[in-house]
Amino acid sequence: MINYLIVPGLGNSGPEHWQTYFQNSGDNFHRVEQQEWDEPTCENWITAIDEKVLQFDFSTIVLIGHSLGCSTIAHWASKYKRKIKGAMLVAPSDLEAPQYTFPAIGFAPIPLDKISFPTIVVASSDDIWVSLDRAQFFAESWGSEFINIGNAGHINVQSGHTNWDEGMEILKTIV
């Protein structure tokens, strides 16, 4: 059985967010909880991922990141070098862009090392937190498959992504 570990971004993913929909879809979906959701520190966030990962057989783990959670996964992969089944990285925020003014300590620069397990980057052509070109650059750097789902905003509740069935179908391609 695959164990899906959900890695939300800044502020966590609320009750209507697609990550919560995914979490509620099965007992094998687990959220990585953070102590501080609104003023995150990278080292604390990657430690929380690793503590959760260590609870499972690595070969069964698929990480599901959104926004700042994607950068967190890239940092975690770079530091720990663990070989897991894979990851889906949705709407990776560009913390190095001028519009990113949220408090996030230690996340920039974004790691550009090739990630040692299969990854898929899912991006939108009109995401205000990452340009399509930059999302594609991250995907190329990380060695990820790249999927552009068109005009979908930040792929969150505000852009209508609650029960995101298309995302669930993309997730199932990680085998």
Residue frames as qw, qx, qy, qz and C-alpha x, y, z in Angstrom:
[[0.000, 0.888, 0.460, 0.000, 0.00, 0.00, 0.00],
 [0.362, 0.468, -0.031, 0.805, 1.19, 3.51, -0.81],
 [0.342, -0.685, -0.432, 0.477, 1.40, 5.97, 2.09],
 [0.261, 0.701, 0.222, 0.625, 0.68, 9.51, 0.94],
 [0.429, -0.496, -0.335, 0.676, 2.21, 12.25, 3.08],
 [0.171, 0.864, 0.346, 0.323, 0.62, 15.65, 2.54],
 [0.495, -0.248, -0.120, 0.824, 2.95, 18.65, 2.88],
 [0.118, 0.906, 0.404, 0.041, 0.89, 21.88, 2.95],
 [0.421, 0.465, -0.044, 0.778, 2.28, 25.33, 2.37],
 [0.062, 0.140, -0.343, 0.927, 2.15, 28.54, 4.36],
 [0.485, -0.121, 0.157, -0.852, -0.87, 28.69, 6.66],
 [0.377, 0.065, 0.912, -0.147, -1.69, 24.96, 6.22],
 [0.233, -0.135, -0.680, -0.682, -4.44, 23.76, 3.88],
 [0.432, -0.047, 0.396, -0.809, -7.91, 24.48, 5.22],
 [0.553, 0.143, 0.764, -0.299, -11.00, 22.25, 5.23],
 [0.674, 0.638, 0.203, -0.311, -12.00, 23.05, 1.61],
 [0.090, 0.721, -0.606, -0.324, -8.49, 22.70, 0.11],
 [0.840, 0.293, -0.401, -0.221, -7.76, 19.80, -2.27],
 [0.290, 0.383, -0.810, 0.336, -5.05, 18.54, 0.10],
 [0.429, -0.103, 0.631, -0.638, -7.72, 18.04, 2.78],
 [0.833, 0.257, -0.069, -0.486, -9.94, 16.34, 0.20],
 [0.625, 0.396, -0.672, 0.040, -7.04, 14.00, -0.57],
 [0.024, -0.315, 0.788, -0.528, -6.38, 13.39, 3.14],
 [0.607, 0.028, 0.465, -0.644, -10.02, 12.47, 3.73],
 [0.733, 0.332, -0.381, -0.455, -10.03, 10.06, 0.78],
 [0.886, 0.042, -0.460, 0.027, -8.28, 7.19, 2.58],
 [0.740, -0.666, 0.057, 0.068, -6.56, 5.95, 5.72],
 [0.809, -0.018, 0.152, 0.568, -3.25, 5.88, 3.86],
 [0.246, 0.717, 0.066, 0.649, -3.20, 9.71, 3.51],
 [0.586, -0.585, -0.327, 0.456, -1.41, 11.53, 6.34],
 [0.145, 0.944, 0.007, 0.297, -0.70, 15.24, 6.87],
 [0.612, 0.053, -0.332, 0.716, 2.72, 16.44, 7.93],
 [0.288, -0.908, -0.302, -0.031, 1.91, 18.80, 10.80],
 [0.447, 0.426, -0.231, 0.752, 4.06, 21.83, 11.52],
 [0.360, -0.494, -0.523, 0.594, 4.44, 23.68, 14.82],
 [0.011, 0.615, 0.059, -0.786, 4.37, 27.08, 13.08],
 [0.529, 0.518, 0.630, 0.235, 2.23, 27.46, 9.95],
 [0.208, 0.945, 0.251, 0.023, 2.38, 31.24, 9.52],
 [0.033, 0.908, -0.418, -0.003, 6.04, 32.15, 10.16],
 [0.998, -0.009, 0.018, 0.062, 7.81, 28.95, 9.11],
 [0.196, -0.746, 0.613, 0.173, 11.45, 28.04, 9.52],
 [0.702, 0.416, -0.516, -0.260, 12.78, 25.71, 6.84],
 [0.199, 0.334, -0.884, 0.261, 14.84, 23.57, 9.21],
 [0.435, 0.018, 0.671, -0.601, 11.79, 22.91, 11.42],
 [0.757, 0.348, 0.004, -0.553, 9.59, 22.10, 8.43],
 [0.625, 0.412, -0.649, -0.134, 12.02, 19.63, 6.87],
 [0.039, -0.238, 0.877, -0.416, 12.55, 17.98, 10.27],
 [0.623, 0.139, 0.445, -0.628, 8.78, 17.49, 10.53],
 [0.769, 0.402, -0.335, -0.367, 8.76, 15.81, 7.10],
 [0.398, 0.400, -0.817, 0.121, 11.60, 13.52, 8.07],
 [0.302, -0.132, 0.764, -0.555, 9.97, 12.54, 11.37],
 [0.763, 0.258, 0.215, -0.552, 6.82, 11.55, 9.47],
 [0.661, 0.493, -0.525, -0.210, 8.75, 9.73, 6.73],
 [0.106, 0.393, -0.871, 0.274, 10.58, 7.66, 9.34],
 [0.600, -0.019, 0.562, -0.570, 7.23, 6.19, 10.45],
 [0.854, 0.398, 0.135, -0.305, 6.85, 4.27, 7.15],
 [0.750, 0.005, 0.496, 0.437, 8.73, 2.00, 4.76],
 [0.043, -0.557, 0.260, 0.788, 10.43, 4.50, 2.42],
 [0.086, 0.008, 0.815, 0.574, 9.46, 2.49, -0.66],
 [0.016, 0.598, 0.800, 0.047, 5.76, 3.14, 0.09],
 [0.117, -0.684, -0.287, 0.660, 5.92, 6.93, 0.51],
 [0.306, 0.543, 0.402, 0.671, 4.62, 9.53, -1.92],
 [0.166, -0.425, -0.298, 0.839, 4.86, 13.15, -0.79],
 [0.175, 0.724, 0.557, 0.368, 2.18, 15.61, -1.91],
 [0.323, -0.359, -0.177, 0.857, 3.40, 19.20, -1.67],
 [0.190, 0.837, 0.436, 0.271, 1.63, 22.47, -2.36],
 [0.002, 0.967, -0.026, 0.252, 3.14, 25.95, -2.61],
 [0.128, -0.777, 0.564, -0.248, 5.79, 26.42, 0.10],
 [0.867, -0.212, 0.431, -0.131, 5.45, 22.68, 0.78],
 [0.855, 0.498, -0.022, 0.144, 7.15, 22.04, -2.58],
 [0.246, 0.776, -0.446, 0.371, 10.24, 24.02, -1.58],
 [0.597, -0.535, 0.507, -0.317, 10.20, 22.24, 1.75],
 [0.966, 0.091, 0.242, -0.012, 10.26, 18.88, -0.03],
 [0.657, 0.663, -0.215, 0.286, 13.14, 20.05, -2.26],
 [0.110, -0.743, 0.524, -0.401, 15.10, 21.12, 0.85],
 [0.809, -0.309, 0.436, -0.247, 14.26, 17.83, 2.61],
 [0.938, 0.333, 0.059, 0.082, 15.35, 15.79, -0.42],
 [0.430, 0.754, -0.352, 0.350, 18.60, 17.74, -0.66],
 [0.295, -0.663, 0.550, -0.413, 19.44, 17.32, 3.03],
 [0.732, -0.253, 0.564, -0.287, 18.34, 13.76, 3.77],
 [0.285, 0.433, -0.762, -0.388, 18.82, 12.04, 0.37],
 [0.536, 0.044, 0.789, -0.297, 16.19, 9.42, 1.27],
 [0.180, 0.057, -0.775, -0.603, 14.91, 7.26, -1.57],
 [0.467, 0.278, 0.608, -0.580, 11.11, 7.25, -1.50],
 [0.519, 0.431, 0.723, 0.146, 8.52, 6.21, -4.08],
 [0.284, 0.447, 0.391, 0.753, 7.91, 9.74, -5.37],
 [0.059, -0.507, -0.386, 0.769, 6.35, 13.17, -4.97],
 [0.210, 0.707, 0.514, 0.437, 3.77, 15.41, -6.59],
 [0.299, -0.338, -0.166, 0.877, 4.75, 19.08, -6.30],
 [0.153, 0.732, 0.609, 0.266, 1.82, 21.39, -6.98],
 [0.033, 0.936, 0.135, 0.324, 2.16, 25.15, -7.59],
 [0.722, -0.239, -0.225, 0.609, 5.69, 25.54, -6.18],
 [0.072, -0.986, -0.114, 0.102, 5.90, 29.11, -4.84],
 [0.640, 0.461, -0.125, 0.602, 8.87, 31.12, -6.06],
 [0.531, -0.745, -0.238, 0.325, 10.27, 32.45, -2.80],
 [0.507, -0.222, 0.192, 0.810, 12.92, 34.35, -4.73],
 [0.158, 0.605, 0.491, 0.606, 10.37, 36.43, -6.68],
 [0.061, 0.222, -0.224, 0.947, 9.79, 40.04, -5.58],
 [0.550, -0.388, -0.237, -0.700, 6.08, 39.47, -4.90],
 [0.767, -0.296, -0.561, 0.100, 6.82, 36.79, -2.27],
 [0.008, -0.611, 0.333, -0.718, 6.85, 38.89, 0.91],
 [0.818, -0.482, -0.177, -0.259, 5.62, 36.32, 3.44],
 [0.292, -0.704, 0.620, -0.188, 7.82, 35.45, 6.42],
 [0.996, 0.076, -0.046, -0.010, 9.59, 32.21, 5.56],
 [0.251, -0.827, 0.501, 0.045, 13.01, 31.74, 7.15],
 [0.410, -0.435, 0.780, 0.183, 15.70, 29.70, 5.41],
 [0.753, 0.396, 0.517, -0.088, 13.70, 28.52, 2.38],
 [0.565, 0.820, -0.062, 0.074, 15.59, 30.67, -0.14],
 [0.395, 0.364, -0.534, -0.653, 17.51, 29.98, -2.20],
 [0.909, 0.096, 0.159, -0.374, 15.35, 27.17, -3.52],
 [0.533, -0.346, 0.730, 0.254, 17.43, 24.00, -3.99],
 [0.627, 0.573, -0.260, -0.460, 18.04, 23.17, -7.62],
 [0.185, -0.353, 0.915, 0.068, 19.63, 19.75, -7.05],
 [0.579, -0.006, -0.674, -0.460, 18.16, 16.81, -8.93],
 [0.675, -0.313, 0.403, -0.533, 15.76, 15.03, -6.59],
 [0.011, -0.348, 0.935, 0.072, 16.68, 11.37, -6.11],
 [0.331, 0.305, 0.878, -0.163, 13.15, 10.00, -6.53],
 [0.135, 0.433, 0.651, 0.609, 10.47, 10.44, -9.22],
 [0.028, 0.496, 0.389, -0.776, 8.63, 13.76, -9.07],
 [0.204, 0.610, 0.597, 0.479, 5.89, 15.52, -10.97],
 [0.061, -0.290, -0.195, 0.935, 5.58, 19.32, -10.91],
 [0.129, 0.675, 0.694, 0.215, 2.03, 20.51, -11.59],
 [0.172, -0.301, -0.072, 0.935, 1.78, 24.20, -12.48],
 [0.291, 0.787, 0.525, -0.139, -0.68, 26.76, -13.74],
 [0.484, 0.407, 0.255, 0.731, -0.10, 29.31, -16.47],
 [0.082, -0.725, -0.095, -0.677, -1.56, 32.15, -14.35],
 [0.697, -0.512, -0.401, 0.302, -0.26, 31.44, -10.85],
 [0.008, -0.954, 0.085, -0.288, 0.64, 34.72, -9.12],
 [0.622, -0.702, 0.345, 0.026, 3.19, 32.97, -6.87],
 [0.538, -0.304, 0.650, 0.442, 5.26, 31.34, -9.61],
 [0.465, 0.564, -0.321, -0.602, 5.58, 32.07, -13.31],
 [0.962, 0.215, 0.094, -0.141, 5.11, 29.16, -15.67],
 [0.593, 0.645, -0.425, 0.226, 8.71, 29.56, -16.87],
 [0.144, -0.590, 0.657, -0.447, 10.04, 29.44, -13.32],
 [0.832, -0.135, 0.406, -0.352, 7.90, 26.39, -12.44],
 [0.908, 0.408, -0.100, 0.007, 9.25, 24.66, -15.53],
 [0.293, 0.697, -0.557, 0.344, 12.80, 25.65, -14.51],
 [0.518, -0.438, 0.609, -0.412, 12.26, 24.05, -11.09],
 [0.943, 0.124, 0.217, -0.221, 10.91, 20.90, -12.76],
 [0.735, 0.584, -0.311, 0.148, 13.92, 20.67, -15.08],
 [0.022, 0.666, -0.621, 0.414, 16.36, 21.26, -12.22],
 [0.616, -0.296, 0.590, -0.430, 14.69, 18.69, -9.99],
 [0.048, 0.159, -0.942, -0.292, 14.43, 16.12, -12.82],
 [0.412, 0.313, 0.670, -0.532, 10.63, 16.22, -12.61],
 [0.182, 0.479, 0.739, 0.437, 7.93, 15.50, -15.12],
 [0.048, 0.211, 0.140, -0.966, 6.18, 18.82, -15.82],
 [0.067, 0.561, 0.797, 0.213, 2.43, 19.26, -16.23],
 [0.085, 0.045, 0.030, -0.995, 0.83, 22.62, -17.09],
 [0.119, 0.481, 0.861, -0.115, -2.88, 22.48, -16.27],
 [0.111, 0.630, 0.447, 0.625, -3.63, 25.83, -17.91],
 [0.135, -0.498, 0.142, -0.845, -5.25, 28.82, -16.23],
 [0.683, -0.420, -0.598, -0.014, -5.75, 27.45, -12.73],
 [0.319, -0.868, 0.143, -0.352, -4.45, 30.20, -10.46],
 [0.088, -0.604, 0.732, -0.305, -2.46, 28.97, -7.46],
 [0.618, -0.042, -0.769, -0.158, -4.30, 25.63, -7.61],
 [0.081, -0.054, -0.736, 0.670, -6.02, 26.23, -4.29],
 [0.105, 0.587, 0.744, -0.301, -9.48, 26.97, -2.86],
 [0.116, 0.664, 0.043, -0.737, -9.49, 30.52, -4.26],
 [0.225, 0.372, -0.621, -0.652, -9.02, 29.15, -7.77],
 [0.810, 0.059, -0.092, -0.576, -11.75, 26.54, -7.28],
 [0.586, 0.271, -0.762, 0.043, -9.53, 23.55, -6.48],
 [0.603, -0.391, 0.446, -0.534, -11.35, 21.79, -3.67],
 [0.846, 0.010, 0.529, -0.066, -12.33, 18.24, -4.66],
 [0.244, 0.725, -0.491, -0.417, -9.58, 18.23, -7.28],
 [0.928, 0.110, 0.343, -0.092, -10.21, 14.99, -9.15],
 [0.663, 0.702, -0.224, 0.131, -7.71, 15.84, -11.93],
 [0.065, -0.736, 0.608, -0.292, -5.01, 16.14, -9.26],
 [0.757, -0.248, 0.558, -0.234, -5.95, 12.77, -7.80],
 [0.904, 0.413, 0.112, 0.002, -5.61, 11.21, -11.27],
 [0.389, 0.778, -0.433, 0.237, -2.16, 12.79, -11.70],
 [0.424, -0.594, 0.611, -0.307, -1.17, 11.47, -8.27],
 [0.913, 0.001, 0.374, -0.164, -2.12, 7.94, -9.28],
 [0.747, 0.624, -0.219, 0.063, 0.46, 8.04, -12.08],
 [0.021, -0.686, 0.678, -0.262, 3.26, 7.84, -9.51],
 [0.969, -0.113, -0.064, -0.210, 3.77, 4.08, -9.34]]
